[in-house]
Amino acid sequence: MSEQQINGRLDAFDVGDKKLTVQTEFFPRPNARIETKVYLGGALKKVYAEDVAEDDGLQQRVNLFHQAKVEEIMNGLRQRKQQQA
């Protein structure tokens, strides 16, 4: 496998009085994978991972994986807020 430079993604949102951080990274070794880590108030809450094959569209896959997880989390927060109202 060739060593590609793949940029990760980082987003942060205010959720009440805490900060929700979603960080996505690409790891080429030991097996190529994308990982998204979700932190709330600085504490790791969830890790999502997907094995991938390195190819030219890998940066786009990292971006799409990150955006999908952000949307999934935000939809869950909206639903919780509606249930509490």
ROVONU-451493 format. One record per residue (C-alpha): residue number from 1; x, y, z; residue in one letter. Coordinates in nm, 3 decimals, m for minus. Layout:
BEGIN
n: NUM	xx: X	yy: Y	zz: Z	res: A
...
This chain:
BEGIN
n: 1	xx: 0.000	yy: 0.000	zz: 0.000	res: M
n: 2	xx: 0.121	yy: 0.347	zz: m0.079	res: S
n: 3	xx: 0.135	yy: 0.602	zz: 0.200	res: E
n: 4	xx: m0.137	yy: 0.857	zz: 0.127	res: Q
n: 5	xx: m0.189	yy: 1.177	zz: 0.324	res: Q
n: 6	xx: m0.548	yy: 1.155	zz: 0.444	res: I
n: 7	xx: m0.683	yy: 1.444	zz: 0.645	res: N
n: 8	xx: m0.902	yy: 1.372	zz: 0.943	res: G
n: 9	xx: m1.207	yy: 1.569	zz: 1.047	res: R
n: 10	xx: m1.297	yy: 1.740	zz: 1.373	res: L
n: 11	xx: m1.626	yy: 1.903	zz: 1.471	res: D
n: 12	xx: m1.740	yy: 2.037	zz: 1.807	res: A
n: 13	xx: m2.088	yy: 2.137	zz: 1.924	res: F
n: 14	xx: m2.229	yy: 2.284	zz: 2.242	res: D
n: 15	xx: m2.474	yy: 2.043	zz: 2.404	res: V
n: 16	xx: m2.616	yy: 2.211	zz: 2.709	res: G
n: 17	xx: m2.320	yy: 2.308	zz: 2.923	res: D
n: 18	xx: m2.089	yy: 2.045	zz: 2.767	res: K
n: 19	xx: m1.890	yy: 2.023	zz: 2.445	res: K
n: 20	xx: m1.962	yy: 1.734	zz: 2.207	res: L
n: 21	xx: m1.657	yy: 1.658	zz: 1.992	res: T
n: 22	xx: m1.657	yy: 1.424	zz: 1.691	res: V
n: 23	xx: m1.310	yy: 1.330	zz: 1.560	res: Q
n: 24	xx: m1.253	yy: 1.111	zz: 1.253	res: T
n: 25	xx: m0.911	yy: 0.976	zz: 1.155	res: E
n: 26	xx: m0.763	yy: 0.738	zz: 0.900	res: F
n: 27	xx: m0.517	yy: 0.472	zz: 1.017	res: F
n: 28	xx: m0.321	yy: 0.282	zz: 0.749	res: P
n: 29	xx: m0.177	yy: 0.020	zz: 0.987	res: R
n: 30	xx: m0.207	yy: m0.256	zz: 1.089	res: P
n: 31	xx: m0.512	yy: m0.263	zz: 0.862	res: N
n: 32	xx: m0.652	yy: 0.041	zz: 0.680	res: A
n: 33	xx: m0.947	yy: 0.176	zz: 0.875	res: R
n: 34	xx: m1.147	yy: 0.487	zz: 0.951	res: I
n: 35	xx: m1.225	yy: 0.562	zz: 1.316	res: E
n: 36	xx: m1.464	yy: 0.819	zz: 1.456	res: T
n: 37	xx: m1.440	yy: 0.897	zz: 1.826	res: K
n: 38	xx: m1.715	yy: 1.084	zz: 2.010	res: V
n: 39	xx: m1.633	yy: 1.281	zz: 2.323	res: Y
n: 40	xx: m1.876	yy: 1.457	zz: 2.558	res: L
n: 41	xx: m1.723	yy: 1.699	zz: 2.803	res: G
n: 42	xx: m1.379	yy: 1.560	zz: 2.717	res: G
n: 43	xx: m1.473	yy: 1.200	zz: 2.803	res: A
n: 44	xx: m1.465	yy: 0.934	zz: 2.531	res: L
n: 45	xx: m1.819	yy: 0.803	zz: 2.484	res: K
n: 46	xx: m1.823	yy: 0.602	zz: 2.161	res: K
n: 47	xx: m1.589	yy: 0.472	zz: 1.890	res: V
n: 48	xx: m1.705	yy: 0.381	zz: 1.540	res: Y
n: 49	xx: m1.468	yy: 0.198	zz: 1.305	res: A
n: 50	xx: m1.480	yy: 0.078	zz: 0.948	res: E
n: 51	xx: m1.215	yy: m0.123	zz: 0.765	res: D
n: 52	xx: m1.139	yy: 0.018	zz: 0.420	res: V
n: 53	xx: m0.922	yy: m0.051	zz: 0.119	res: A
n: 54	xx: m0.684	yy: 0.230	zz: 0.026	res: E
n: 55	xx: m0.781	yy: 0.390	zz: m0.303	res: D
n: 56	xx: m0.801	yy: 0.731	zz: m0.466	res: D
n: 57	xx: m1.143	yy: 0.805	zz: m0.314	res: G
n: 58	xx: m1.034	yy: 0.746	zz: 0.044	res: L
n: 59	xx: m1.041	yy: 1.112	zz: 0.154	res: Q
n: 60	xx: m1.399	yy: 1.138	zz: 0.034	res: Q
n: 61	xx: m1.489	yy: 0.820	zz: 0.227	res: R
n: 62	xx: m1.337	yy: 0.969	zz: 0.544	res: V
n: 63	xx: m1.541	yy: 1.286	zz: 0.492	res: N
n: 64	xx: m1.865	yy: 1.094	zz: 0.426	res: L
n: 65	xx: m1.812	yy: 0.861	zz: 0.724	res: F
n: 66	xx: m1.751	yy: 1.160	zz: 0.952	res: H
n: 67	xx: m2.055	yy: 1.351	zz: 0.824	res: Q
n: 68	xx: m2.280	yy: 1.046	zz: 0.859	res: A
n: 69	xx: m2.178	yy: 1.002	zz: 1.224	res: K
n: 70	xx: m2.228	yy: 1.373	zz: 1.298	res: V
n: 71	xx: m2.578	yy: 1.359	zz: 1.147	res: E
n: 72	xx: m2.660	yy: 1.037	zz: 1.337	res: E
n: 73	xx: m2.553	yy: 1.194	zz: 1.667	res: I
n: 74	xx: m2.736	yy: 1.522	zz: 1.602	res: M
n: 75	xx: m3.058	yy: 1.339	zz: 1.507	res: N
n: 76	xx: m3.035	yy: 1.139	zz: 1.829	res: G
n: 77	xx: m2.987	yy: 1.458	zz: 2.032	res: L
n: 78	xx: m3.289	yy: 1.619	zz: 1.860	res: R
n: 79	xx: m3.504	yy: 1.316	zz: 1.940	res: Q
n: 80	xx: m3.396	yy: 1.319	zz: 2.305	res: R
n: 81	xx: m3.475	yy: 1.689	zz: 2.328	res: K
n: 82	xx: m3.825	yy: 1.633	zz: 2.178	res: Q
n: 83	xx: m3.892	yy: 1.348	zz: 2.422	res: Q
n: 84	xx: m3.793	yy: 1.565	zz: 2.717	res: Q
n: 85	xx: m4.021	yy: 1.850	zz: 2.608	res: A
